[in-house]
Amino acid sequence: MANPDAPTVHYDAIIIGAGIIGCSIALALARKGRRTLNVDTLPAAGYGSTSSSAAVVRTYYSTLDGTAMALEGYHDWKNWQAYLGAGEPTGLARFVETGTLVMKTAANNHLERVLKHADALSIAYEHWSPDKILARMPGYNLQCFAPAKKMDHDDFGAPTGGEIHGGVFFPAGGYVDDPQIAARNLKDAAARHGAQFRFKTRVVRIPVRDGRVTGIVCADGTEIRAPIVINVAGPHSGKVNALLEGDPGIRIGHRPLRQEVVQIKPPEQLGYSREGLIVSDNDIGVYLKPGGGGQLMLGSENPPCDPPLEEDPDDFSRDLTDRALTYAYRYSQRLPDIGVSQHPVGIADLYDATDDWLPIYDRSDIGGYYLAIGTSGNQFKNAPVAGRLMAELIDYCEAGKDHDDIPFRFPLHHVGHTLNTATFSRKRELTKESSFSVLG
Ligand SMILES: Cc1cc2nc3c(=O)[nH]c(=O)nc-3n(C[C@H](O)[C@H](O)[C@H](O)COP(=O)(O)OP(=O)(O)OC[C@H]3O[C@@H](n4cnc5c(N)ncnc54)[C@H](O)[C@@H]3O)c2cc1C
């Protein structure tokens, strides 16, 4: 119940969550002159799943719209200071451009569809032969091990015949060195436009009157009024939807799934501490990226042997398990000299994954209630674009247009492409072209 003695305050829009996407939406709305408030349970911006992000920025996705959105985001990261606007000369997250190498395998259809989208959007790439891969990554064992296995499988580590025939190198790509600082940069930029933030504040109810949201009620009983409320609660997004006094009308499923990322010391011959390279190795179901302090981070690309594990975002263990060890051992199939520690160091957190691993950026069946959820482990890179998309989508819907009937079309700034935002609809059927993995 709202506390009748607590003061009532009014905003144009309330954003539940101050992760990278919540802060980006705040900036885009504040730039349009809307009075926004982000509320977040945690003490600062980007402390939720954003802080665990590998923050890889790449331009290959399985759908054309997904690829175009990622390319747009790449340009924003590359020009981060300009994107944020004046007054942010220091304390910025840094985009480290390493390029990304994707191994061509039968399972990813030798990247045929990915390259079709790259061609359509004039994304540069190079085919790398096995020799070129070995020149860049000396000692990398190119034998095939697919299908990827768990480390306790009888045939774990046994080659399954043949060798990887090559890869595709995308020079435009890399990673953001500190995802939490990137969220803070967006928050500070939004605040310069008047956006407000309340931390250590949990939303416990989202009242609805006459089919429209009226604002939020916080755990201390404070009611905050606004005609627009946006759920950007990351892995808590399902729990936040349950606080709404109505049905948001979401057809595609989404759930918090456990993910572990393990840190290892790269063998010296890779030169990772110097220049690094992001590698997507579908044959072993592992991606790798340079981490801080010359370390290498390994994560799963969700092959069938790493089944989804749903967890409660308010009650899950942050300790690494055999999953993380398995990724390290799978990588040791490539570079047998790496020492795999039995006490791995890394991160355990949650993706808010949809059934087809594409996000939901949409309105809902309740007036004024919007969704930027289901980000499926692959939307950090798209956060700047998602902010603008949501701000424009809200304008479109609040002007009385029926987005479910005539989906909003979102022209990109840097890329000659207009997104059909029905791709991100809450009511969509499964996207058949999806990789059904974190690759989107
Ligand atoms: C291990 C891992 C690796 C990843 N790697 C990549 C990658 O390499 N590239 C990429 O593009 N993406 C990656 N992602 C995905 C990306 O990081 C996420 O999509 C993105 O950070 C989500 O941001 P967000 O703002 O939506 O959510 P979050 O950062 O989770 O923020 C949601 C916020 O909502 C708040 N909240 C929840 N419930 C309430 C409530 N009731 N009241 C108030 N506040 C509430 C939470 O406290 C939280 O701070 C990765 C994710 C993980 C977990």
The ligand as an SDF file (V2000), in Angstrom:
LIG
                    3D

 53 58  0  0  0  0  0  0  0  0999 V2000
   28.1180  -12.4640  -17.7270 C   0  0  0  0  0  0  0  0  0  0  0  0
   27.5460  -11.5410  -18.7740 C   0  0  0  0  0  0  0  0  0  0  0  0
   28.2780  -11.2490  -19.9190 C   0  0  0  0  0  0  0  0  0  0  0  0
   27.7440  -10.4090  -20.9000 C   0  0  0  0  0  0  0  0  0  0  0  0
   28.4840  -10.1010  -21.9910 N   0  0  0  0  0  0  0  0  0  0  0  0
   27.9970   -9.2540  -22.9330 C   0  0  0  0  0  0  0  0  0  0  0  0
   28.7950   -8.8780  -24.0500 C   0  0  0  0  0  0  0  0  0  0  0  0
   29.9430   -9.3030  -24.1750 O   0  0  0  0  0  0  0  0  0  0  0  0
   28.2640   -8.0170  -24.9640 N   0  0  0  0  0  0  0  0  0  0  0  0
   26.9920   -7.5290  -24.8550 C   0  0  0  0  0  0  0  0  0  0  0  0
   26.5600   -6.7840  -25.7360 O   0  0  0  0  0  0  0  0  0  0  0  0
   26.2090   -7.8580  -23.8030 N   0  0  0  0  0  0  0  0  0  0  0  0
   26.6880   -8.6930  -22.8340 C   0  0  0  0  0  0  0  0  0  0  0  0
   25.9340   -9.0340  -21.7570 N   0  0  0  0  0  0  0  0  0  0  0  0
   24.5740   -8.4940  -21.6700 C   0  0  0  0  0  0  0  0  0  0  0  0
   24.5260   -7.0800  -21.1460 C   0  0  0  0  0  0  0  0  0  0  0  0
   25.4960   -6.8930  -20.1610 O   0  0  0  0  0  0  0  0  0  0  0  0
   23.1190   -6.8280  -20.6150 C   0  0  0  0  0  0  0  0  0  0  0  0
   22.2030   -7.0190  -21.6770 O   0  0  0  0  0  0  0  0  0  0  0  0
   22.9690   -5.4060  -20.0960 C   0  0  0  0  0  0  0  0  0  0  0  0
   24.0000   -5.0640  -19.1780 O   0  0  0  0  0  0  0  0  0  0  0  0
   21.6130   -5.2540  -19.4200 C   0  0  0  0  0  0  0  0  0  0  0  0
   21.5050   -3.9310  -18.9440 O   0  0  0  0  0  0  0  0  0  0  0  0
   20.1900   -3.4700  -18.2470 P   0  0  0  0  0  0  0  0  0  0  0  0
   20.3580   -2.0160  -17.9590 O   0  0  0  0  0  0  0  0  0  0  0  0
   19.0140   -3.8680  -19.0430 O   0  0  0  0  0  0  0  0  0  0  0  0
   20.0930   -4.3760  -16.9100 O   0  0  0  0  0  0  0  0  0  0  0  0
   20.9110   -4.3750  -15.5390 P   0  0  0  0  0  0  0  0  0  0  0  0
   22.2920   -3.8860  -15.6820 O   0  0  0  0  0  0  0  0  0  0  0  0
   20.7350   -5.7190  -14.9420 O   0  0  0  0  0  0  0  0  0  0  0  0
   20.1170   -3.3210  -14.6700 O   0  0  0  0  0  0  0  0  0  0  0  0
   18.8440   -3.5760  -14.1470 C   0  0  0  0  0  0  0  0  0  0  0  0
   18.7160   -2.8120  -12.8520 C   0  0  0  0  0  0  0  0  0  0  0  0
   17.3590   -2.9200  -12.3910 O   0  0  0  0  0  0  0  0  0  0  0  0
   17.3960   -2.8610  -10.9910 C   0  0  0  0  0  0  0  0  0  0  0  0
   16.1400   -3.4080  -10.4530 N   0  0  0  0  0  0  0  0  0  0  0  0
   15.6650   -4.6600  -10.6040 C   0  0  0  0  0  0  0  0  0  0  0  0
   14.4810   -4.7930   -9.9490 N   0  0  0  0  0  0  0  0  0  0  0  0
   14.2090   -3.5870   -9.3920 C   0  0  0  0  0  0  0  0  0  0  0  0
   13.1420   -3.0890   -8.5750 C   0  0  0  0  0  0  0  0  0  0  0  0
   12.0940   -3.8440   -8.2110 N   0  0  0  0  0  0  0  0  0  0  0  0
   13.2010   -1.8000   -8.1620 N   0  0  0  0  0  0  0  0  0  0  0  0
   14.2580   -1.0060   -8.5150 C   0  0  0  0  0  0  0  0  0  0  0  0
   15.2910   -1.4280   -9.2720 N   0  0  0  0  0  0  0  0  0  0  0  0
   15.2690   -2.7020   -9.7090 C   0  0  0  0  0  0  0  0  0  0  0  0
   18.5980   -3.7240  -10.6290 C   0  0  0  0  0  0  0  0  0  0  0  0
   19.0860   -3.3800   -9.3560 O   0  0  0  0  0  0  0  0  0  0  0  0
   19.5880   -3.4030  -11.7430 C   0  0  0  0  0  0  0  0  0  0  0  0
   20.5720   -2.4490  -11.3720 O   0  0  0  0  0  0  0  0  0  0  0  0
   26.4400   -9.8560  -20.7430 C   0  0  0  0  0  0  0  0  0  0  0  0
   25.7090  -10.1250  -19.5780 C   0  0  0  0  0  0  0  0  0  0  0  0
   26.2470  -10.9490  -18.5910 C   0  0  0  0  0  0  0  0  0  0  0  0
   25.4440  -11.2180  -17.3490 C   0  0  0  0  0  0  0  0  0  0  0  0
  1  2  1  0
  2  3  1  0
  2 52  2  0
  3  4  2  0
  4  5  1  0
  4 50  1  0
  5  6  2  0
  6  7  1  0
  6 13  1  0
  7  8  2  0
  7  9  1  0
  9 10  1  0
 10 11  2  0
 10 12  1  0
 12 13  2  0
 13 14  1  0
 14 15  1  0
 14 50  1  0
 15 16  1  0
 16 17  1  0
 16 18  1  0
 18 19  1  0
 18 20  1  0
 20 21  1  0
 20 22  1  0
 22 23  1  0
 23 24  1  0
 24 25  2  0
 24 26  1  0
 24 27  1  0
 27 28  1  0
 28 29  2  0
 28 30  1  0
 28 31  1  0
 31 32  1  0
 32 33  1  0
 33 34  1  0
 33 48  1  0
 34 35  1  0
 35 36  1  0
 35 46  1  0
 36 37  1  0
 36 45  1  0
 37 38  2  0
 38 39  1  0
 39 40  1  0
 39 45  2  0
 40 41  1  0
 40 42  2  0
 42 43  1  0
 43 44  2  0
 44 45  1  0
 46 47  1  0
 46 48  1  0
 48 49  1  0
 50 51  2  0
 51 52  1  0
 52 53  1  0
M  END
$$$$
